[in-house]
Amino acid sequence: MTDDTHRDGPPPFDRPFDDEDTKQRVYGAILHAREPMTAAEIAERADCSTESARTHLAFYADLGIVIHHDGRPARYERNDDYFKWRRVNKLAHDHTVEELQARVSELTNQIESYRDEYDADSPADVNVLAYDAEAVDDVYADLGAWATAIEERRFHERARQKATGSTAPSHS
């Protein structure tokens, strides 16, 4: 019996890129990197030669997906700004200005609700230790949702601005 168990679910954790070509494995390795890495480190994660990793990393650097840091050895890191730009463009493409505006308003209301509930301007201003031990998990969940709402509002607002060609904010 062959091991086909991963076909209907996620790939095995230890080898998540087995069924992909080298270019995709290098892309996946850089996406999962938490800090700048050498081509050899990326090659090891992508299960390819260092030269092959360098070739694909140069391609991704030319596209702006990867940042190349000169040095001995050179290091590469994921360009988070590229992925933010890509997210904004996808939102602007996939949604109407009205849909984007409605989402910005909805997120603004959520953010204001958290500000009122916690009497704070941002999640960072909330002292979690001031809450009972039984409530701490709920407070942390709220703070995570609040921070996510702030980030999502930024993305949707930037997409709305892109779609309308306006830089004027749609919320106060």
N, C-alpha and C positions, 0 to 999 in steps of 0.2 A: 504494500500500500504506500503510495507516495504522499508526501507532506503537502497537501493542497489547502491546509486550514487557513492560510492567510489570504486566500483569494477573495473571500467574502468580508473580510475585516481588514484592520490595519496590518501593515507588514510587521514582521518581528522587530522588536525594539532594538536588538543588537545589530540588525542589518536593514535599515528602513529603505535603502535605495537599490536593493538587489535587482529589481526588474527594470531599472532605468539605464539609459546610456551614460557615458562618461560625462558629457556636458551637463546632463540633469543631475548627476550625482555630485558634481562640483558645485552646482547651483544650490542644491539642498544642503551641502556641507557649509557653505558660506551663510546661508539663511539661518542655520542653527548655531552658528558661531556666536559666542557671547563677548568675545574680545578679538582684537586683531590676531591673525594667525599667519604662519609662514606657509608657503606653497607646499612644503613637505607635510606639514600638519594637515592641511586640507586634503592633500593627496591620500594620506592615510585614512582619513574619514570617508573619502569618496572612493576608496579602493581603486586607485589608478596611479600611474607614474607621476612623479613630481613635474616632469616636463609637460605632460598632458594637462595637469592641473594649472600650471603657469599659462599655457596657451588659452585655456578657457577663462582663467581669471583675467587675463589681458583683454579678452573679448568683453567680459562683464564690466571691467573697468572703463572701457571705451563707451559702453552704454550708460554708465553712471550707476550701475547696480552695486558695484564694488568700489571701495576706495583703496587705492594702492599707496602704501607708505614706503618710500625709499629707505634703504638701510641694508645692513648686512646681518642677517638676511632681511629681504623685503618682507613686509607683512601686508595682509589684506583684511579688510573688514566690510561687513554689510553696510551699505549706504542707506540709513533709515530715512533720510530726506527723499530719496528716490521712491520708496514705498509709500510715503505720505503723499507725495505728488501723484503717484499712480492711483491711490485711493480716491483723492479729490477728483481726478479726471474721470474715474469710473462712476462715481456718484453723479457728477455733472452730466455724463453721457446717459446714464440709466434712469434719471429722474427729471421730471419737469421742474421748472423754477417754483411753481406752486407747491409741489411735493416737498422740495427742499426747504422752502419757507415754512411749511407746516411742521416739518421735523425740527427745524431750528426753534420754532415757538414751543413745541412740545418739550424739547430738551431744556429750554430756558425755564419753563414752568417746573420741571423736575428739579432743576438746580436751585431755583428759588424755594421750593418746598424743603429741600435739604438745609438750605441756609436758615430758614425759619425754624425747622425742627431742632437744629443743633446750635442755633444762635451764633453762627460762625460764617465767615466769608468763603472759606474753602475747607476741604477735608483736612488739610494740614493743620488747620487752626483748632481742631477738635482734640481734646485731651481724653483719650479712651480710658485712662486710668480713673477718671472721675465717675465712671459708670460701675454699677454692680457687676460682679463676676458673671452672673447669669445673663446679662445683657451685652457683654463684650463681643461675643460672636456676631450678634445682630448689628452692633455698632460698626464693627469692621466690614460687614457685608454692605451696610449702607454707605460707608466711606468709599468702598471700592466702586459701588454703583454710581456714586456722586462723581468720583474722578473720571469714570468712564463716560458719564453724561457730558462732562466738561469737554473731554477730548472729542467725543462724537459731535458735539455742537460746533467745535472748531472745524472739523472736516466738512460738515454739512454747510456751514456758513461760507467756507472757502469755495465749495462746489457751487453754491448759489451765486456767489460773486463771479465766479468763472462763467457760469451759464448766462448771467445777465450783463457781463462786462462791467460790473459796478464793484467798487471797493467800499461802498457805504455799507456799514453793518445793518443787519435786518432786525437786531434786537438791542436793547439798552443794557 
